């Protein structure tokens, strides 16, 4: 079909969308449901329409928004790489070579006496040792000195030995003796081969049964 001026008519039997939109803008200052309804599928109206294409300004705004979103996503930090896991030292304790490691534990023991020579055997649990056994031999000076010197072997749950040189003093209030021992670490076997450090043992001894309970605190250094 042709228009009144002889040019081709853009639509058959309908007013062009652009004109309707312009009219709505002229009359109401914006689009309403009537103008938006013209963009619905032709099957709903029984007419053929062309969808209005975005203007140049709208297209540039759309492209700029896409670029900004893409740039922001590309700058998001990636997930950090997993940290390397530190292997556990033998005996179930984590140890760093050359460091002072806090040591804490407790044990119960029984003594046997042969004159001034005392033998102690016991078992307990401590950091860096796990379940351990303890054996000691020391010479006891009777009151008024009430002191002792000797050596002690601590055997860890994996069989490694920790060796200490021991000195102690006792305060006697029959039937108990409150004993404080200083254990200077002089080495050992396995991972304790070049160990050093100091352990303090606080022990309460029943003089009649020669049974005792003890707590241990201190620090341990390992060279490997």
C-alpha positions as CSV (number, residue, x, y, z in Angstrom):
1,X,0.0,0.0,0.0
2,X,1.1,3.6,-0.5
3,X,0.7,6.7,1.7
4,X,-1.0,9.8,0.6
5,X,2.2,11.3,-0.7
6,X,2.9,8.2,-2.8
7,X,5.5,6.6,-0.6
8,X,5.3,3.1,0.8
9,X,3.2,2.6,4.0
10,X,5.2,0.9,6.8
11,X,2.3,-1.1,8.2
12,X,-0.9,-2.6,7.0
13,X,-4.0,-1.8,9.0
14,X,-2.2,-0.4,12.0
15,X,-0.6,2.7,13.3
16,X,3.3,2.4,13.5
17,X,4.6,1.7,17.1
18,X,6.9,4.6,16.9
19,X,4.0,7.0,16.3
20,X,1.9,5.6,19.1
21,X,4.9,5.8,21.5
22,X,5.5,9.4,20.5
23,X,1.9,10.3,20.9
24,X,1.8,8.8,24.4
25,X,5.0,10.7,25.3
26,X,3.4,13.9,24.0
27,X,0.2,13.4,26.0
28,X,1.4,11.8,29.2
29,X,5.1,12.3,29.4
30,X,5.9,8.6,29.4
31,X,4.8,5.1,28.5
32,X,1.8,3.4,29.9
33,X,0.2,-0.1,29.7
34,X,-1.4,0.9,26.3
35,X,2.0,1.6,24.6
36,X,3.7,-1.4,26.2
37,X,0.8,-3.6,25.0
38,X,1.7,-2.9,21.4
39,X,5.0,-4.8,21.9
40,X,3.2,-8.1,22.8
41,X,3.2,-10.9,20.3
42,X,1.0,-10.3,17.2
43,X,-1.0,-13.4,17.9
44,X,-2.7,-11.5,20.7
45,X,-3.9,-8.7,18.4
46,X,-4.3,-10.4,15.0
47,X,-1.9,-7.8,13.5
48,X,1.7,-7.6,12.3
49,X,4.0,-5.3,14.1
50,X,7.7,-4.7,14.1
51,X,9.5,-4.5,17.4
52,X,11.0,-1.1,18.0
53,X,14.8,-1.2,18.1
54,X,16.7,0.5,20.9
55,X,18.0,3.9,20.1
56,X,21.7,4.6,19.7
57,X,22.0,6.1,23.2
58,X,20.2,3.2,24.8
59,X,22.4,0.6,23.0
60,X,25.6,2.4,24.1
61,X,24.4,2.4,27.7
62,X,23.6,-1.3,27.5
63,X,27.0,-2.2,26.1
64,X,28.7,0.0,28.7
65,X,26.9,-1.8,31.5
66,X,27.9,-5.2,30.1
67,X,31.6,-4.1,29.9
68,X,31.5,-2.8,33.5
69,X,30.1,-6.1,34.9
70,X,32.6,-8.2,32.9
71,X,35.5,-6.1,34.1
72,X,34.3,-6.3,37.8
73,X,34.0,-10.1,37.6
74,X,37.4,-10.5,36.0
75,X,39.0,-8.7,39.0
76,X,37.4,-10.9,41.7
77,X,40.2,-12.6,43.8
78,X,40.7,-16.2,43.1
79,X,40.5,-18.8,45.9
80,X,43.8,-19.0,47.8
81,X,45.9,-22.1,47.2
82,X,45.7,-24.7,50.0
83,X,48.4,-24.3,52.7
84,X,50.9,-27.1,52.9
85,X,50.3,-29.5,55.7
86,X,52.9,-29.9,58.4
87,X,53.7,-33.5,59.1
88,X,53.3,-34.8,62.7
89,X,56.3,-35.9,64.5
90,X,56.6,-39.5,65.7
91,X,54.6,-40.2,68.9
92,X,51.7,-38.0,67.7
93,X,53.2,-34.6,68.7
94,X,54.0,-31.8,66.3
95,X,57.5,-30.5,66.9
96,X,59.7,-27.9,65.2
97,X,63.4,-28.4,65.2
98,X,65.3,-26.1,67.7
99,X,62.1,-24.7,69.3
100,X,61.2,-24.6,73.0
101,X,58.1,-26.8,73.2
102,X,55.9,-26.6,76.3
103,X,55.9,-29.8,78.2
104,X,53.0,-30.9,80.5
105,X,52.0,-34.2,82.0
106,X,51.3,-36.4,85.1
107,X,52.2,-39.8,86.4
108,X,51.9,-42.2,89.3
109,X,54.8,-44.2,90.7
110,X,56.0,-46.6,93.3
111,X,59.4,-46.7,95.0
112,X,61.6,-49.4,96.4
113,X,64.3,-48.8,98.9
114,X,67.7,-50.4,99.3
115,X,69.5,-48.3,101.9
116,X,70.1,-44.8,100.5
117,X,69.3,-46.0,97.0
118,X,65.8,-45.6,95.8
119,X,64.3,-47.0,92.6
120,X,61.1,-45.5,91.1
121,X,58.9,-47.0,88.4
122,X,55.7,-45.5,87.1
123,X,53.5,-44.5,84.1
124,X,51.6,-41.5,82.9
125,X,50.8,-39.3,80.0
126,X,52.5,-36.1,78.7
127,X,52.8,-33.9,75.7
128,X,55.5,-35.1,73.2
129,X,55.6,-38.5,74.9
130,X,52.0,-39.7,74.8
131,X,51.5,-42.6,77.2
132,X,54.9,-43.1,78.8
133,X,56.7,-45.1,81.5
134,X,59.3,-43.7,83.9
135,X,62.1,-45.3,85.7
136,X,64.6,-43.5,88.1
137,X,67.4,-44.3,90.4
138,X,68.6,-41.8,93.0
139,X,70.5,-41.5,96.2
140,X,68.5,-40.0,99.1
141,X,70.1,-37.9,101.8
142,X,68.0,-38.2,105.0
143,X,66.7,-35.3,107.1
144,X,67.8,-32.6,107.9
145,X,69.0,-32.5,104.3
146,X,66.1,-34.4,102.7
147,X,67.5,-34.2,99.2
148,X,68.3,-36.6,96.3
149,X,70.3,-36.8,93.1
150,X,70.0,-39.4,90.3
151,X,69.0,-40.1,86.7
152,X,65.6,-40.7,85.1
153,X,64.5,-42.4,81.8
154,X,61.2,-41.4,80.2
155,X,60.0,-43.8,77.5
156,X,57.6,-42.4,75.0
157,X,54.7,-44.4,73.5
158,X,56.7,-45.1,70.3
159,X,59.8,-46.4,72.3
160,X,62.0,-43.2,72.1
161,X,63.8,-42.4,75.3
162,X,64.2,-39.0,77.0
163,X,67.0,-38.9,79.6
164,X,67.2,-36.5,82.5
165,X,69.6,-35.7,85.3
166,X,67.6,-35.3,88.5
167,X,68.0,-33.3,91.7
168,X,65.3,-33.0,94.4
169,X,64.3,-31.8,97.8
170,X,61.5,-32.9,100.1
171,X,59.4,-31.3,102.8
172,X,58.3,-34.1,105.2
173,X,55.0,-33.9,107.2
174,X,54.5,-37.5,108.2
175,X,53.0,-39.6,106.6
176,X,53.7,-37.6,103.4
177,X,56.7,-36.0,101.8
178,X,56.2,-33.2,99.3
179,X,59.0,-33.5,96.8
180,X,60.1,-31.0,94.1
181,X,62.4,-32.4,91.4
182,X,64.4,-30.6,88.7
183,X,65.0,-32.7,85.7
184,X,67.7,-31.4,83.3
185,X,67.3,-33.0,79.8
186,X,70.6,-34.5,78.7
187,X,69.5,-36.2,75.4
188,X,67.9,-39.5,74.6
189,X,67.1,-41.8,71.6
190,X,65.1,-41.4,68.4
191,X,63.8,-37.9,68.0
192,X,65.1,-37.0,71.5
193,X,68.7,-37.9,70.7
194,X,69.9,-34.2,70.9
195,X,67.1,-32.9,73.1
196,X,67.6,-30.3,75.8
197,X,65.4,-28.4,78.3
198,X,64.2,-28.5,81.9
199,X,61.3,-30.3,83.5
200,X,59.9,-29.6,87.0
201,X,58.2,-32.5,88.8
202,X,56.0,-31.9,91.8
203,X,55.4,-35.2,93.6
204,X,53.5,-36.2,96.8
205,X,54.9,-39.4,98.3
206,X,53.2,-41.5,100.9
207,X,56.1,-42.5,103.2
208,X,54.5,-45.7,104.4
209,X,53.3,-47.1,101.1
210,X,56.0,-45.5,99.0
211,X,53.4,-44.6,96.4
212,X,53.3,-41.2,94.8
213,X,51.5,-39.0,92.3
214,X,53.1,-36.2,90.3
215,X,52.6,-33.4,87.9
216,X,55.2,-32.3,85.3
217,X,55.7,-28.9,83.6
218,X,58.6,-27.4,81.6
219,X,60.0,-27.1,78.1
220,X,61.7,-29.3,75.6
221,X,63.9,-28.3,72.6
222,X,64.6,-30.6,69.7
223,X,67.4,-30.2,67.1
224,X,65.6,-32.3,64.4
